[in-house]
Amino acid sequence: MRALVGNRELRAMLAAAIAQVRDGCDYLSQLDSFGGDGDHGATMRRAMREIEKTLAAHPDANLSELLGHVGWALLGIDGGATGPLLGSFFLGVADGVGDRESLDTLSLARAFEKGCARVQTQTKAQPGDKTMLDALLPALAALRASAEAGNDGPRALANAADAAARGADATRNWLPKFGKARFSGERTRGHPDPGAASVAMIFAGFSAAMPASVPQPKTEPGATAD
């Protein structure tokens, strides 16, 4: 299986995610106004600024180190559960990467699953509870399925981004069970969860950084997938 993500690719993915989220911050705050304080966009803007600062501060970090630095930076973000959950995700991904210098598609899926598992230690939310998990879990399922089907990295990430977007959109039909939004009840119906929408934007950035037209480097002779 061909290599997908090395240091350069990871930095490109994070930079593209930053751009996607920044473009959508006003929309995220609008969504949050139906069930929260209307500040989710501002929180995500701060989160993206921290990621950007981390990229600049650690130019020589390997994959795991960079992801760990991102995770710790996000843990300190003010704004409810956003910082702890996103920070936990990236710290879990760092653990999943380990000492690898690059990841093929299946290894990336497994690392992302480690990140999701760490998020799930921080929340009791389940699928259908109108949270970020309603975008994250479908994205990771699509990424793994694509990897196991032998799809290349760009196609796998595109599938993950599509699944995240569909998952986020589906939350408009549900009532929230966590956070301040749970007290707003029916007022939130018809509007996607802002946390799920944020995850969809992040995966859209990941996908945008890996266009199918860009050939991906092959693994070294004799290398095998995990």
C-alpha angles and dihedrals in degrees: 000000000000123000115257114172128039127152095286093048094047091052090049091050092051092046091051091048089052090053094048094050094045090053090052102042095105090051091049091053090048090054091047091053090071094061111004142030095296092244103107092104091053090048092051090047089057090047092053090048089054092050090049091050090048092053090052095045096052108042094154100043117125121232098275094041093050093048090048092051090050091050095051092046091053093048088068096055115119116225116091120281097340097092097044093046098045091041091051090050094055093043089053091049089051089055090049092052094051114167096338116131093203138010133222118213096270093047089051091052091050092049091050089050089055087054092051091048089055090050089052090057087061099050139037091212118131132197109289095031091107099248138122089279090072088069099030098053096050090046092054093044090053092046093052093044090051092048093049090048089057097249116157122249099264092051092045093051091046089053090048091050091049091050092049091051092049091046092051092048091050090061090072088079096054138075118239120247100185139055127008090315091073089071092056095060113168092016088075095051112111093029126091119240109265093221091053090046089053091053090049090053092049092052091045086057092048089053094045090056091059107050114184091237092067112085114230121225118256123240118257116275110280094019116136134200120253 
